[in-house]
Amino acid sequence: MKRTVLAGIVVACLAASAILHTIFSEKDDPTQCMDCNVILITVETARADHVGAYGYGQNTTPFIDSIAEEGVLFEKAYAVRSQTWPSLISMLTSRYPAETGVRMNGQILPRSEKTIADALAAKGYDTSAILSYFCRSGKHGFGETLCTWDDGPTKRDRHTIDNAKVWISGRKGGEFFVWMHLYAPHYDYVPVEGFDRFTDPGYSGGFNGRKKTLMPVMLGKKEIGEADIQHVKGLYDSELAFADSLIEELWKHVEGEGLGEKTILIVTSDHGEELFEHNDFCYHDCSIYDPSLHIPLIIRVPKGAKGRVSGPVENIDIAPTILDLLGLAVPEDFSGKTLVPPMRGDESSLDYAYSERYGLAAEPTGDEGERTVYTITDGRWRYIYNPLNVTTLCDFNNYVEEVRFPIREQELYDNDADPRQQRDVLSDNRMIAEKLRAEILGNYPIVSGSGADIADDETLARLRELGYIQ
């Protein structure tokens, strides 16, 4: 019996050694890359479970998958808000939307707030934001902003990649930090020619991936069948594949410039996308479920750490992680945590990930803070807390009719048994729900109102054109 136990211990130790070997390279500390460049790429509306490296059955992201094999993949990374502008601002500042005051599209970050670009510029880094839209979100702390509003989503992303290649080629001397944001696969889901790879050529239904054909479903005026849903998902996947090809093109350019082994590459998203999992909804803004919150996060450090991290992390953790990878101090007012210890194999700091849904309520109460719906996950359990039981109104441009997205006062889902979060198990797990609610109330910065300024008229007009605000 003792021999059996001892043998089991030996086997366990060998297994642990093998796991550590997959995470650590031959260097003493594979997570350190001092004097490295940093490329941070956010892919609009990319949900994690449609990325191959996260187990998706379609070959949507072959290049991102290859980066995951060379780096560290975070299995349970979450956006703190399922809306683009506040999520990106939180990522750059390492602060929750309730802390920055930027809780909705079109709000401006106060100049007193510092970003990762500010921190790196202070250390001599050239900094640039090269974006397919949301130009004002990239002006805060960046030395240069190159942005394309016009020409449609395909050409916007094409210009973004071309701008990035030119900008990077001009910086072979000192270190640089560049953040790029790609528009695809945001809907309308209209794949670029040559990338419509995941739909049935024989499909003859009436859904073409454009908002005007999908909106009646969300309004409850039109039914959608399983073949239709699969077609829409195929269009979405095709746009995701296009974004993947652009990232590959950029990285080959970086390697061609001799910078591949001197550059940290981070690929993530601002939020995911509901594809009819909840409330017949095909968008992201109103949702507070994992299709809209669970995002890819992959970090490649030259000749560095490899492996997978299983604990929950937030996109506000990205900025402190960048600084730690570079051997730089993390500002004390960053709310996120560095992910370098988990990249080394120590996940003890990973406990919860918080998110919020802030915006219009069906019955305004007079206190904007009361419009917030909160949610938390420990990786397994997803708990949702809607204290006033408000029904959120979705923010769609040029639609007179209200699209309502009902959320109960409390909901609880077991992601291990129900990854699509279809079965609310609150009634059987009240103690778990109560514990998670206490975590929200005790640790998430709950405030009333936003406190942020509104963008200028030109920016607001462009956001309306894109359908981001009313």
PyMOL commands that set and color helices and strands:
alter all, ss='L'
color gray80, all
select helices_A, chain A and resi 2-23+48-50+52-54+62-70+84-93+97-100+116-121+135-138+152-169+211-218+226-256+260-262+290-293+315-325+340-343+368-371+426-428+430-443+457-466
alter helices_A, ss='H'
color red, helices_A
select strands_A, chain A and resi 37-43+72-78+107-108+126-131+144-147+176-182+263-269+294-295+297-300+307-314+353-357+373-377+381-385+392-393+404-405+410-414+453-454
alter strands_A, ss='S'
color yellow, strands_A
deselect
rebuild
show_as cartoon
